[in-house]
Amino acid sequence: MTDTPPDHLSSDPRSPFFNQEALERGIGIRFKGAERKDVEEYSLPEGWIRVALGKKVDRQGRPLTIKLSGPVEAWFERPAAGPEGEPLED
């Protein structure tokens, strides 16, 4: 796996942009200069994030989300694991 996070990532397993390996490494998101921990989905090229709208849920019990536009930066919080499961050196 590379040290560059995907351009589009979702934490919803039903989404085509779901990537378990990337989510296990942890993704840091900076939106409009502030770090966010509540991001459900993001797109770097399109410049938006999707966050939960409080504690509101839809009929299926999934959180309602709102799309916010602005500059988005993403990075991995943990380094990639080597063949034995140990972190790789830079």
N, C-alpha and C positions, 0 to 999 in steps of 0.2 A: 504494500500500500504506500502511496506517496505521502509527502508531508503537506500537500495542498488539499484542503477539504473540498468536497463536491460543490459545484456552483449552485445546485438546488438540492435541498435535503428536507425530509419530513420525518417527524417522530411517529406518525401514524402508520402502523403495519399494512393498512389497506392501500396506501398511496403508492404510485409507481416510483416515487422519489425516495422511498424508504430504503435505508442502507444500515443494516445492523452493525457491521464492522466499524463504520465511521462513528456511529452513536456510542459504541462501547469505548472508543478512545476519548470521547468527550469533545464537544464542539463549543468553542467560545464565540459569542456574537457581540459585536459592538454596533449599535444602531444610533445614528446621529450623535456619535461621540460618547455614548453611555453604554456600559456593559449590561446585557440583558440575560437573565436566567430563565425567563418564561416563554421563550420562543418555541412555537409548535412546528413551524416551517419557515424556510427562508429561500430567497433567490438573489444571488449576487448580481447577475447581469441585468435583471429587471429592477433591482433596487427596492425590495420590499421584504417584510417579515409578517408572519401571521402569529398572533398571540391570543390566549384565552381571554374571553370577555367576562371577567369576574368569575363567579361560581355558577353562571347560567349554563344550562345544558339543553340539548335538543331532545326530540322524542325518543331517540335511541340511547340517551344517557351520555352522549359525547359532548365535550365542552363546545360552546359557541365560540367562534373566533372572529377576530377583526384583522383586516389587512392594513398595515401601516407602510407608507412609502417614504423612502429616504436613503441616504448612503448606508450600506451594510458592509461590515468586515467580518470575516470568519477565520478561525484558526483551530488547530487541534490542541486540546489541553494536555494530552499525554503523548509521548513519542510512540512510534510504531514498534510492535513486538518483533523480535528476531525469530529464527526457526525454533529455538528452545523456549520461547515465551518471554525471554528477557528483553528489556528495552534496547533499541539500537543506539549506538553512540553517534553524535553529530560529526 
